[in-house]
Amino acid sequence: MHASLSEDLRRLMVNAMLSLTGHEKNIPAKTNISFVNEYRPQPTGSLSDSHWAAARLTPASFELNAK
């Protein structure tokens, strides 16, 4: 199983973010860590400038449920 799909790892990361931003009193016993959108892992590492130019990303590309 890919590490990013591990429910325990996702919960650890979400709880850490809540704690580090001063919300530790708001962390529930079982934090909801469901995916908001379909999970499609991308390749890691450096990508060429031509890759980014072809992707034509805008800030709207990163909205939840972006098409």
N, C-alpha and C positions, 0 to 999 in steps of 0.2 A: 504494500500500500504506500502510495506517495505520502511523504510527511505532511504536506499541506492538507491532505484529506483526513488526517487523523483528528478525530473529534476531541481527544484529550489535548492535543497540541493547539488546536484552534481555541479551545476554552482557556488554556494557559495564557495564550497571547492576548485574548480579549480581556481577561481578568487583570493581566499585567498592565495593559493600557488604561483600564479604569483606575487601578491603584495608583499608577504614576501620574495621573491627571487629577488626583485628589478626590476620587469617587469611591474609595475603598468601603465606605459605609453603605454604598448602594449596590455592592456586588451580591447578587442572589446566590443561594446555595447551588443552583444549577443554571448557569448563564446560558441563554439561548444563543447558540453559535451556528444556526442554520445559514446556509448560503443564501444570499439575496438574489443573485443571478446564477446562471449556469457556470460551473467552474471549468474554465478552459486554460490550463497551464500554458505558459509561453516559454520559449527557449530562453535560457539565461546566458549571460555574457554580453560582450559588446556587439552591437549590431551596426552595420555600416550606415553612413549618412543617406545613401540611396534607399535603404530599407525604410528609414524614418520619413523620407520625402514621399515614398510610394504609399505609406500608411495614411498620410494626410490627416493626422490626428489634430483635433481641436479640444478645448476644454470640455465641450459638450460630449466628446467621445467617452469621457469618464463618468458620466452621469449613471446613476443606478438604472438598470434596465435599458441602457443605451442600445440602439439597434445598429 
